[in-house]
């Protein structure tokens, strides 16, 4: 099963575009997490952080 598959070499422009897309996706994911956290705290109230563990 050891096939010699040809690898794809990305150009410099393609690598930069991939990096920019990755960074944009990471920022969107982080923003989604922050929004989800904020909505949870708003809906449950600030006392949810002071509950006993």
N, C-alpha and C positions, 0 to 999 in steps of 0.2 A: 503494500500500500504506500510505499514511498515514491510518490509521483513527483517529478520535477516540474512543478507549476511555475510558469513565468511570473515574476513579480512586476508590479506596476510601480514605476518610478514617477513620483509627483514632481512637477516643476516648482520653482520657488514661489511663483504666484499662487499655485494651487495649495501649497503648504500654508502660505499666509492666509488664504481664504478659509481654509479648514480651521486654522487657529482662531480667526475672528469669529467664525460660527460657533466654535466651542466656547469661547469666552461669552458670546451673546447668550448661548444656551445656559451657561452657568449663572449669569446675572439674572436671567428670567426665572430660573429655578430658585435662586436665593430670594428674589422678590416674592415669588409665590409662597415660599415658606414663611416669610415675614408677614405677608398679608393674612395667611391662614392663622398664624399665631395671634395677630392683632384682633382678628375677628373673633377668635375663641375667647380671648381675654375680655373683649367688649361684651360678648353675649353672656358669658358666665360671671362677669364682674371681676373686679380686682382682688376680691377675697379668695378667689380660687388659688392664688399663689400662697396664701397664708394657711392653708389647710394642714392638719397634722398628717404626717407620713406614718 
